[in-house]
Amino acid sequence: MYFHGTTKVNEKNHLEIGGVDTVNLVQKYGTPVYVYDVALIRERARAFKDTFDQLGIKSQVAYASKAFSSIAMFNLVKEEGLSLDVVSGGELYTAIAAKFPMDRVHFHGNNKGKDELELALDYNIGCVVVDNFYEIELLQQLCMEKNKKISILLRVTPGIEAHTHDYILTGQEDSKFGFDLQNGQAEQALIMTLESKYFNVLGLHCHIGSQIFDSTGFTLAARKIIDQLYNWHNKLKYFPPVLNLGGGFGIRYTDEDEPLSPDSYVKEIIIEVQKRTNYYHLPLPEIWIEPGRSLVGEAGTTLYTIGSSKDVPNVRKYIAVDGGMSDNIRPALYEAKYEAVLANRPLDVVEDSFSIAGKCCESGDMLIWDLPLPKIVNDDILAVFCTGAYGYSMANNYNRIPRPPVIFVENGEDQLVVKRETYEDIIRLDLPLESKINS
Ligand SMILES: Cc1ncc(COP(=O)(O)O)c(C=O)c1O
């Protein structure tokens, strides 16, 4: 079994994360519960950032907060000196509440609302990543009304397919995101925005997909964009100070996954951008990236209590946990794979394979198929690894199941950073029927 970060087995044969015994965490906070290894998040943040700094490359590493956003997480991102990518008014509002430096906030999205853009302008965020022509008009109108100038990046689709699951591909031509680089739309958007006195055009952005295991997609995208920038440099006399190559750096969910290390991704990107800009005698732009999953994914573990079981003779043994697609929808959505152990006795001898069912009323609510585990007894605790990205952030109240709490652990201490939802929370927004029937 592969353990990430500070995760290990202690002398009691219990799983320990951040120096904290997970069995004690369960006694204190109940299950399901998300546990984050803060030291691992810091290590990843530094690995990305330090690689740029050590090579003397101007950069911004923006945490793609859709992977996991909460006030404490944003506080941590600020402590580590990263920037922040938000994609909605809700994420932006969380950044405001976390007192995140607004000049390091980048706002993404293919359909930003007027109220969301107004919030961004009122708080003077670092830049808006403009996605489409509608947004150019809307943002310009709002800037005019507020008499403000805003820094922008233009999101382009460079026509690169990253080798990963289809559902999480975003950089190919047929995408809902961005201006197409090949068909002239990106050039039209660039000309429009350069001509406007309300925009400071910082440069281009692309995001080619997610859970990408090698650097080829990133370097190809960089090359295509710089080729285009060379044309525009000649034609429009414009060269942008910033090139943002997005996120998508892969992580190890199971031993089938073999991602590069953060510094390898960064080095290969830098080499390509240097090579291509040198070739055209262009200046080196600042390089920005937006890792989400690779900062928090491996740092998260979900602890569940095992409850019911079902044996289908000669077919499969099911065991059910007290969560499921309500706290981790990725297996149902993407057929995502995870590894897991019994947190209360991870080194016990494996007896059989068990398929881990969630508790939601959906046959598709299966977390892991055919997981080797020791003989199960009541109240065993299952630790599912690598749930730190798109777990809590995609959690939902399907079947009116309250969302689990989030605990940060570091140096032997635990801290509650998101409370468990209660049944009162579940009905908080409900209003009774105003009955029109006289009884
Ligand atoms: C524009 C953009 N940047 C960054 C990311 C983060 O991707 P990942 O979590 O795979 O690093 C995403 C994910 O969808 C994205 O759409």
Ligand as a Chemical Component Dictionary entry (heavy atoms), coordinates in Angstrom:
data_LIG
# 
_chem_comp.id                   LIG 
_chem_comp.type                 NON-POLYMER 
_chem_comp.pdbx_formal_charge   0 
_chem_comp.three_letter_code    LIG 
# 
loop_
_chem_comp_atom.comp_id 
_chem_comp_atom.atom_id 
_chem_comp_atom.alt_atom_id 
_chem_comp_atom.type_symbol 
_chem_comp_atom.charge 
_chem_comp_atom.model_Cartn_x 
_chem_comp_atom.model_Cartn_y 
_chem_comp_atom.model_Cartn_z 
_chem_comp_atom.pdbx_ordinal 
LIG C1 C1 C 0 -9.078  26.810 -16.013 1  
LIG C2 C2 C 0 -8.675  25.755 -15.062 2  
LIG N1 N1 N 0 -7.519  25.899 -14.392 3  
LIG C3 C3 C 0 -7.111  24.970 -13.500 4  
LIG C4 C4 C 0 -7.863  23.835 -13.254 5  
LIG C5 C5 C 0 -7.356  22.847 -12.238 6  
LIG O1 O1 O 0 -7.174  21.607 -12.763 7  
LIG P1 P1 P 0 -6.536  20.472 -11.868 8  
LIG O2 O2 O 0 -7.315  20.421 -10.601 9  
LIG O3 O3 O 0 -6.681  19.241 -12.665 10 
LIG O4 O4 O 0 -5.117  20.891 -11.624 11 
LIG C6 C6 C 0 -9.058  23.641 -13.933 12 
LIG C7 C7 C 0 -9.877  22.439 -13.693 13 
LIG O5 O5 O 0 -10.881 22.181 -14.231 14 
LIG C8 C8 C 0 -9.478  24.629 -14.866 15 
LIG O6 O6 O 0 -10.626 24.507 -15.538 16 
# 
loop_
_chem_comp_bond.comp_id 
_chem_comp_bond.atom_id_1 
_chem_comp_bond.atom_id_2 
_chem_comp_bond.value_order 
_chem_comp_bond.pdbx_ordinal 
LIG C1 C2 SING 1  
LIG C2 N1 SING 2  
LIG C2 C8 DOUB 3  
LIG N1 C3 DOUB 4  
LIG C3 C4 SING 5  
LIG C4 C5 SING 6  
LIG C4 C6 DOUB 7  
LIG C5 O1 SING 8  
LIG O1 P1 SING 9  
LIG P1 O2 DOUB 10 
LIG P1 O3 SING 11 
LIG P1 O4 SING 12 
LIG C6 C7 SING 13 
LIG C6 C8 SING 14 
LIG C7 O5 DOUB 15 
LIG C8 O6 SING 16 
# 
